[in-house]
Every structure is written in C-alpha cells, then in structure tokens.
Amino acid sequence: MPRITLLTEPQRLPLSAMLAALAADESRERIAVGDLLAALGDRALAALLFVFAFPNVLPMPPGTSAVLGAPLVFLAAQLAFGRAPWLPAVIASRSMTRADFAALVARVGPWLARAERLLRPRLSLLAAPPMEYAIGLLCLLLALVLVLPVPLGNMLPALAVSLLALGVLERDGVWVLAGFATSVIAAFVVSGVVWAMVKAAVYFVTKVLGFGV
C-alpha cells in the first residue's frame, strides 16, 4: 500500500542556519546591522537581542560590550513597548567584514544550535504578550547594565538577555524562567562588584590620600 505524505507548511529555518547562510553569502563584502534586520524579518527583534547579547557571554576584546550594547538598548525598548524592530541609521549602518562576521557566527553558532535542539513551545503564556513587554523591560535594564564599565558586569546580564530572547523567539516559557533566574543572579553579582568598587574607592581616598577625618 503506497505511503501517503501529508503536505505541511515548510518549517522556517533555525536562527543558526539563517546566520550561517548570511555569513556564507560571498556576494557581500560587509555585513551591516541593517542587513541582519532585513534578513531576519518578523523574527528580527528577539533574534537580534540574542545576536547582540550572546557574544558578551564569551571572552571578547575589551570594549565589545559598549559597541554591542547600544543596539541592545534600542531593541529591548522596542520589545518592552510592543514596537516593530527599528534601529536609527547611525546604528543600522554599522558593519563588519563578512570574514569577521563569519568568524563571529562560527563562535556563536555551535552554542545556538545546541540551544535550538532544546527549545520548543511550552508555557507559551510566559513568552507572549503581555508578558513579552515585561521581558522587554527587563532586557532593557540588563542592556543598560551591560554597557556600564563594570568588571565582570557584562557576562551574566548578557546571558540573561540571551536566554530571554531565545525564550521569546521560540515561545518557550521554560527558557524565559531561566532568563529571569539568571537576571536575579546577575543583579546580586553586579551590585556586589559595584559595592566592592565603592568601598575600594572610599578606602583609597580616606587611607591612601589621607582625606579621612
């Protein structure tokens, strides 16, 4: 008896495959932020939050968080207010060579591909509006922390944004909960580092410079 094949809608490409395809496009000499925005389409907001956040989780050159943090602030604010993805020209026109973009994708891609195998729609109410707007507000606060010059202050906030973004992207509430938990840990760690810096500064001024009473 012949097997009957049911026709279904084609599955959309995973984010990792879309980024790899863009990195392999030899017709481009450079990849601009605006190119990512156009290529990702209706998935751009959550996908770009991940793209700009996750590199900060990995060891990167100093100053990377400041460069990647500005788009994060804009995108998180749009998620918080339910707006369509948009970036000002000064950010959308920023670009890197295709070779550099391919190297970045090569570092991020394996992690993303592993995450995609675990992601699936569940507890979707936690990853859809109106909860999505609260996620956007939290991502905005984390993005603002990420751009500050705080030692060790970028990895945990970036990881939290990455988890939240993937949760929204695939409507996976479990990953959203993981993102919230990581945000709490990040808040404790960053506040602890800031407090230690303040105490060190006070000690330096009062004891070393002799301005104490």
KACORTA-V321409 format. One record per pair of residues at least 24 apart in sequence whose ideal C-beta (glycine too) atoms are under 10 Angstrom apart, sorted by the first residue. I is the first residue (numbers start at 1). J is the second residue. D is the distance in whole Angstrom. If there is no record, write none. Layout:
i->I j->J d->D
i->I j->J d->D
This chain:
i->12 j->41 d->9
i->12 j->42 d->10
i->12 j->43 d->8
i->13 j->43 d->10
i->14 j->112 d->8
i->14 j->113 d->7
i->14 j->115 d->10
i->14 j->116 d->5
i->14 j->117 d->9
i->14 j->119 d->9
i->14 j->170 d->10
i->15 j->40 d->8
i->15 j->43 d->7
i->15 j->46 d->9
i->15 j->47 d->5
i->15 j->50 d->7
i->15 j->51 d->8
i->15 j->108 d->10
i->15 j->109 d->10
i->15 j->112 d->6
i->15 j->113 d->9
i->15 j->115 d->9
i->15 j->116 d->7
i->15 j->119 d->10
i->15 j->165 d->10
i->15 j->166 d->8
i->15 j->169 d->7
i->15 j->170 d->9
i->16 j->105 d->8
i->16 j->108 d->8
i->16 j->109 d->5
i->16 j->110 d->8
i->16 j->111 d->9
i->16 j->112 d->4
i->16 j->113 d->5
i->16 j->114 d->9
i->16 j->115 d->9
i->16 j->116 d->6
i->17 j->109 d->9
i->17 j->112 d->10
i->17 j->113 d->8
i->17 j->116 d->9
i->18 j->43 d->8
i->18 j->47 d->8
i->19 j->47 d->9
i->19 j->50 d->10
i->19 j->51 d->7
i->19 j->101 d->9
i->19 j->102 d->10
i->19 j->104 d->9
i->19 j->105 d->5
i->19 j->108 d->7
i->19 j->109 d->7
i->19 j->112 d->8
i->20 j->102 d->9
i->20 j->105 d->6
i->20 j->106 d->9
i->20 j->109 d->6
i->20 j->112 d->10
i->20 j->113 d->9
i->21 j->105 d->10
i->22 j->98 d->9
i->22 j->101 d->7
i->22 j->102 d->9
i->22 j->105 d->8
i->23 j->98 d->7
i->23 j->99 d->9
i->23 j->100 d->10
i->23 j->101 d->5
i->23 j->102 d->4
i->23 j->103 d->9
i->23 j->104 d->8
i->23 j->105 d->4
i->23 j->106 d->8
i->23 j->109 d->8
i->24 j->98 d->9
i->24 j->102 d->7
i->24 j->105 d->9
i->25 j->98 d->7
i->25 j->101 d->10
i->25 j->102 d->10
i->26 j->98 d->8
i->27 j->98 d->9
i->28 j->95 d->9
i->28 j->97 d->9
i->28 j->98 d->5
i->28 j->101 d->9
i->29 j->95 d->9
i->29 j->97 d->7
i->29 j->98 d->6
i->29 j->99 d->9
i->30 j->94 d->10
i->30 j->95 d->4
i->30 j->96 d->7
i->30 j->97 d->6
i->30 j->98 d->6
i->30 j->99 d->10
i->30 j->100 d->9
i->30 j->101 d->8
i->31 j->94 d->10
i->31 j->95 d->6
i->31 j->96 d->6
i->31 j->97 d->8
i->31 j->98 d->6
i->31 j->99 d->10
i->31 j->100 d->8
i->31 j->101 d->4
i->31 j->102 d->9
i->31 j->104 d->9
i->31 j->105 d->9
i->32 j->91 d->10
i->32 j->92 d->7
i->32 j->93 d->6
i->32 j->94 d->7
i->32 j->95 d->4
i->32 j->96 d->8
i->32 j->101 d->10
i->33 j->70 d->10
i->33 j->71 d->6
i->33 j->87 d->6
i->33 j->91 d->6
i->33 j->92 d->5
i->33 j->93 d->7
i->33 j->94 d->5
i->33 j->95 d->7
i->33 j->96 d->9
i->34 j->87 d->7
i->34 j->89 d->8
i->34 j->91 d->9
i->34 j->92 d->4
i->34 j->93 d->6
i->34 j->94 d->9
i->34 j->95 d->8
i->35 j->92 d->9
i->35 j->95 d->8
i->35 j->101 d->9
i->36 j->71 d->9
i->36 j->85 d->10
i->36 j->87 d->10
i->36 j->92 d->9
i->36 j->95 d->10
i->36 j->101 d->9
i->37 j->71 d->10
i->37 j->75 d->9
i->37 j->85 d->6
i->37 j->86 d->8
i->37 j->87 d->6
i->37 j->91 d->10
i->37 j->92 d->7
i->38 j->92 d->9
i->40 j->85 d->8
i->40 j->169 d->10
i->41 j->85 d->9
i->42 j->84 d->9
i->42 j->85 d->9
i->43 j->85 d->9
i->43 j->168 d->10
i->43 j->169 d->6
i->43 j->170 d->10
i->44 j->75 d->8
i->44 j->78 d->10
i->44 j->84 d->9
i->44 j->85 d->4
i->44 j->86 d->9
i->44 j->87 d->10
i->45 j->75 d->6
i->45 j->76 d->9
i->45 j->78 d->6
i->45 j->79 d->6
i->45 j->82 d->10
i->45 j->83 d->9
i->45 j->84 d->8
i->45 j->85 d->4
i->45 j->86 d->9
i->45 j->132 d->10
i->45 j->136 d->9
i->45 j->165 d->9
i->45 j->168 d->8
i->45 j->169 d->9
i->46 j->75 d->9
i->46 j->79 d->7
i->46 j->85 d->9
i->46 j->127 d->9
i->46 j->132 d->9
i->46 j->135 d->9
i->46 j->136 d->10
i->46 j->139 d->10
i->46 j->164 d->8
i->46 j->165 d->5
i->46 j->166 d->7
i->46 j->167 d->8
i->46 j->168 d->4
i->46 j->169 d->4
i->46 j->170 d->9
i->46 j->171 d->10
i->47 j->75 d->10
i->47 j->85 d->9
i->47 j->165 d->7
i->47 j->166 d->9
i->47 j->168 d->9
i->47 j->169 d->6
i->48 j->72 d->9
i->48 j->74 d->10
i->48 j->75 d->5
i->48 j->78 d->10
i->48 j->85 d->7
i->48 j->87 d->9
i->48 j->165 d->8
i->49 j->75 d->5
i->49 j->76 d->7
i->49 j->78 d->10
i->49 j->79 d->7
i->49 j->85 d->10
i->49 j->135 d->10
i->49 j->136 d->9
i->49 j->139 d->6
i->49 j->143 d->9
i->49 j->161 d->6
i->49 j->162 d->8
i->49 j->164 d->8
i->49 j->165 d->4
i->49 j->166 d->9
i->49 j->168 d->8
i->49 j->169 d->8
i->50 j->108 d->9
i->50 j->112 d->8
i->50 j->115 d->9
i->50 j->158 d->10
i->50 j->161 d->8
i->50 j->162 d->5
i->50 j->163 d->9
i->50 j->164 d->9
i->50 j->165 d->4
i->50 j->166 d->6
i->50 j->168 d->9
i->50 j->169 d->7
i->51 j->75 d->10
i->51 j->104 d->9
i->51 j->105 d->9
i->51 j->108 d->8
i->51 j->112 d->9
i->51 j->162 d->9
i->51 j->165 d->9
i->52 j->76 d->10
i->52 j->143 d->9
i->52 j->146 d->9
i->52 j->158 d->9
i->52 j->161 d->8
i->52 j->162 d->10
i->52 j->165 d->9
i->53 j->139 d->8
i->53 j->142 d->8
i->53 j->143 d->8
i->53 j->146 d->8
i->53 j->154 d->9
i->53 j->157 d->8
i->53 j->158 d->5
i->53 j->159 d->8
i->53 j->160 d->8
i->53 j->161 d->4
i->53 j->162 d->5
i->53 j->163 d->9
i->53 j->164 d->9
i->53 j->165 d->7
i->53 j->166 d->10
i->54 j->104 d->10
i->54 j->107 d->9
i->54 j->108 d->6
i->54 j->111 d->7
i->54 j->112 d->7
i->54 j->115 d->9
i->54 j->158 d->7
i->54 j->159 d->8
i->54 j->161 d->8
i->54 j->162 d->5
i->54 j->163 d->10
i->54 j->165 d->8
i->54 j->166 d->9
i->55 j->104 d->6
i->55 j->107 d->8
i->55 j->108 d->6
i->55 j->154 d->10
i->55 j->158 d->8
i->55 j->162 d->10
i->56 j->146 d->6
i->56 j->147 d->10
i->56 j->154 d->5
i->56 j->155 d->7
i->56 j->156 d->10
i->56 j->157 d->8
i->56 j->158 d->4
i->56 j->159 d->8
i->56 j->161 d->9
i->56 j->162 d->9
i->57 j->108 d->9
i->57 j->111 d->8
i->57 j->154 d->8
i->57 j->155 d->6
i->57 j->156 d->9
i->57 j->157 d->10
i->57 j->158 d->5
i->57 j->159 d->5
i->57 j->160 d->10
i->57 j->161 d->9
i->57 j->162 d->6
i->58 j->104 d->10
i->58 j->107 d->6
i->58 j->108 d->8
i->58 j->111 d->8
i->58 j->155 d->9
i->58 j->158 d->9
i->59 j->107 d->10
i->59 j->155 d->9
i->60 j->104 d->9
i->60 j->107 d->9
i->60 j->154 d->9
i->60 j->155 d->10
i->60 j->158 d->10
i->62 j->149 d->10
i->63 j->149 d->9
i->64 j->154 d->8
i->65 j->143 d->10
i->65 j->145 d->10
i->65 j->146 d->5
i->65 j->147 d->6
i->65 j->148 d->9
i->65 j->149 d->9
i->65 j->150 d->9
i->65 j->153 d->8
i->65 j->154 d->4
i->65 j->155 d->9
i->65 j->157 d->9
i->65 j->158 d->7
i->66 j->146 d->9
i->66 j->147 d->6
i->66 j->148 d->9
i->66 j->149 d->8
i->66 j->154 d->9
i->67 j->94 d->8
i->67 j->147 d->9
i->68 j->94 d->10
i->68 j->143 d->9
i->68 j->146 d->8
i->68 j->147 d->9
i->68 j->154 d->9
i->68 j->158 d->9
i->69 j->142 d->10
i->69 j->143 d->6
i->69 j->144 d->8
i->69 j->145 d->9
i->69 j->146 d->5
i->69 j->147 d->3
i->69 j->148 d->9
i->69 j->154 d->8
i->69 j->157 d->10
i->69 j->158 d->9
i->70 j->94 d->9
i->70 j->143 d->9
i->70 j->147 d->7
i->71 j->143 d->9
i->72 j->139 d->7
i->72 j->140 d->8
i->72 j->142 d->8
i->72 j->143 d->4
i->72 j->144 d->9
i->72 j->146 d->7
i->72 j->147 d->8
i->72 j->157 d->10
i->72 j->158 d->9
i->72 j->161 d->7
i->72 j->165 d->10
i->73 j->139 d->9
i->73 j->140 d->7
i->73 j->142 d->10
i->73 j->143 d->5
i->73 j->144 d->6
i->73 j->146 d->9
i->73 j->147 d->7
i->74 j->140 d->9
i->74 j->143 d->9
i->75 j->136 d->9
i->75 j->139 d->8
i->75 j->140 d->9
i->75 j->143 d->8
i->75 j->161 d->10
i->75 j->165 d->9
i->76 j->135 d->9
i->76 j->136 d->6
i->76 j->137 d->8
i->76 j->138 d->8
i->76 j->139 d->4
i->76 j->140 d->4
i->76 j->141 d->8
i->76 j->142 d->8
i->76 j->143 d->5
i->76 j->144 d->9
i->76 j->161 d->8
i->76 j->164 d->9
i->76 j->165 d->9
i->77 j->136 d->7
i->77 j->137 d->9
i->77 j->139 d->9
i->77 j->140 d->5
i->77 j->143 d->9
i->78 j->136 d->7
i->78 j->140 d->9
i->79 j->129 d->10
i->79 j->132 d->7
i->79 j->133 d->7
i->79 j->134 d->10
i->79 j->135 d->7
i->79 j->136 d->3
i->79 j->137 d->8
i->79 j->138 d->10
i->79 j->139 d->6
i->79 j->140 d->8
i->79 j->164 d->9
i->79 j->165 d->9
i->79 j->168 d->7
i->80 j->132 d->9
i->80 j->133 d->6
i->80 j->134 d->8
i->80 j->135 d->8
i->80 j->136 d->3
i->80 j->137 d->4
i->80 j->138 d->8
i->80 j->139 d->7
i->80 j->140 d->6
i->80 j->141 d->10
i->81 j->133 d->7
i->81 j->136 d->7
i->81 j->137 d->9
i->81 j->140 d->10
i->82 j->129 d->7
i->82 j->130 d->9
i->82 j->132 d->8
i->82 j->133 d->6
i->82 j->136 d->8
i->83 j->136 d->9
i->108 j->162 d->10
i->111 j->162 d->9
i->112 j->162 d->9
i->112 j->166 d->8
i->115 j->162 d->8
i->115 j->163 d->9
i->115 j->166 d->6
i->115 j->170 d->9
i->115 j->172 d->10
i->115 j->175 d->8
i->116 j->166 d->8
i->116 j->169 d->9
i->116 j->170 d->8
i->118 j->166 d->9
i->118 j->170 d->10
i->118 j->172 d->8
i->118 j->174 d->9
i->118 j->175 d->8
i->119 j->166 d->6
i->119 j->167 d->8
i->119 j->169 d->8
i->119 j->170 d->4
i->119 j->171 d->9
i->119 j->172 d->5
i->119 j->174 d->9
i->119 j->175 d->7
i->120 j->170 d->7
i->120 j->171 d->9
i->120 j->172 d->6
i->120 j->174 d->9
i->120 j->175 d->10
i->121 j->170 d->7
i->121 j->171 d->5
i->121 j->172 d->6
i->121 j->173 d->9
i->122 j->167 d->10
i->122 j->170 d->9
i->122 j->171 d->8
i->122 j->172 d->6
i->122 j->173 d->6
i->122 j->174 d->6
i->122 j->175 d->9
i->123 j->167 d->9
i->123 j->171 d->9
i->123 j->172 d->7
i->123 j->173 d->3
i->123 j->174 d->6
i->123 j->175 d->9
i->123 j->176 d->8
i->123 j->177 d->8
i->124 j->167 d->10
i->124 j->170 d->9
i->124 j->171 d->4
i->124 j->172 d->8
i->124 j->173 d->6
i->124 j->176 d->10
i->125 j->171 d->9
i->125 j->173 d->7
i->125 j->176 d->10
i->126 j->167 d->8
i->126 j->168 d->9
i->126 j->171 d->9
i->126 j->172 d->9
i->126 j->173 d->3
i->126 j->174 d->8
i->126 j->175 d->9
i->126 j->176 d->5
i->126 j->177 d->7
i->126 j->179 d->10
i->126 j->180 d->9
i->127 j->164 d->9
i->127 j->166 d->10
i->127 j->167 d->5
i->127 j->168 d->5
i->127 j->169 d->8
i->127 j->170 d->8
i->127 j->171 d->5
i->127 j->172 d->6
i->127 j->173 d->5
i->127 j->174 d->9
i->127 j->175 d->8
i->127 j->176 d->5
i->127 j->177 d->10
i->127 j->179 d->10
i->128 j->168 d->8
i->128 j->171 d->6
i->128 j->173 d->9
i->128 j->176 d->10
i->129 j->168 d->10
i->131 j->168 d->9
i->131 j->173 d->8
i->131 j->176 d->8
i->132 j->164 d->10
i->132 j->167 d->10
i->132 j->168 d->6
i->132 j->171 d->10
i->132 j->176 d->9
i->134 j->176 d->10
i->134 j->180 d->10
i->135 j->161 d->10
i->135 j->164 d->5
i->135 j->165 d->9
i->135 j->167 d->8
i->135 j->168 d->6
i->135 j->176 d->6
i->135 j->179 d->8
i->135 j->180 d->9
i->135 j->183 d->10
i->136 j->164 d->9
i->136 j->168 d->8
i->138 j->164 d->7
i->138 j->176 d->10
i->138 j->179 d->8
i->138 j->180 d->7
i->138 j->183 d->6
i->139 j->164 d->6
i->139 j->165 d->7
i->139 j->168 d->9
i->139 j->179 d->9
i->139 j->183 d->9
i->141 j->183 d->8
i->141 j->187 d->9
i->142 j->179 d->9
i->142 j->182 d->9
i->142 j->183 d->6
i->142 j->186 d->7
i->142 j->187 d->9
i->142 j->190 d->10
i->145 j->183 d->10
i->145 j->186 d->7
i->145 j->187 d->8
i->145 j->190 d->6
i->145 j->191 d->10
i->145 j->194 d->10
i->146 j->186 d->9
i->146 j->190 d->10
i->148 j->190 d->8
i->148 j->194 d->9
i->150 j->189 d->10
i->150 j->190 d->6
i->150 j->191 d->10
i->150 j->193 d->6
i->150 j->194 d->6
i->150 j->197 d->8
i->151 j->190 d->10
i->151 j->193 d->6
i->151 j->194 d->10
i->151 j->196 d->9
i->151 j->197 d->8
i->152 j->189 d->7
i->152 j->190 d->8
i->152 j->192 d->10
i->152 j->193 d->6
i->153 j->186 d->8
i->153 j->189 d->8
i->153 j->190 d->5
i->153 j->191 d->10
i->153 j->193 d->6
i->153 j->194 d->8
i->153 j->197 d->10
i->154 j->186 d->10
i->154 j->190 d->9
i->155 j->186 d->8
i->155 j->189 d->9
i->156 j->182 d->6
i->156 j->183 d->8
i->156 j->184 d->10
i->156 j->185 d->6
i->156 j->186 d->4
i->156 j->187 d->9
i->156 j->188 d->9
i->156 j->189 d->6
i->156 j->190 d->7
i->157 j->182 d->9
i->157 j->183 d->8
i->157 j->186 d->5
i->157 j->187 d->9
i->157 j->189 d->9
i->157 j->190 d->7
i->158 j->182 d->10
i->158 j->186 d->9
i->159 j->183 d->9
i->159 j->185 d->9
i->159 j->186 d->8
i->160 j->184 d->9
i->160 j->185 d->8
i->160 j->186 d->5
i->160 j->187 d->9
i->161 j->186 d->9
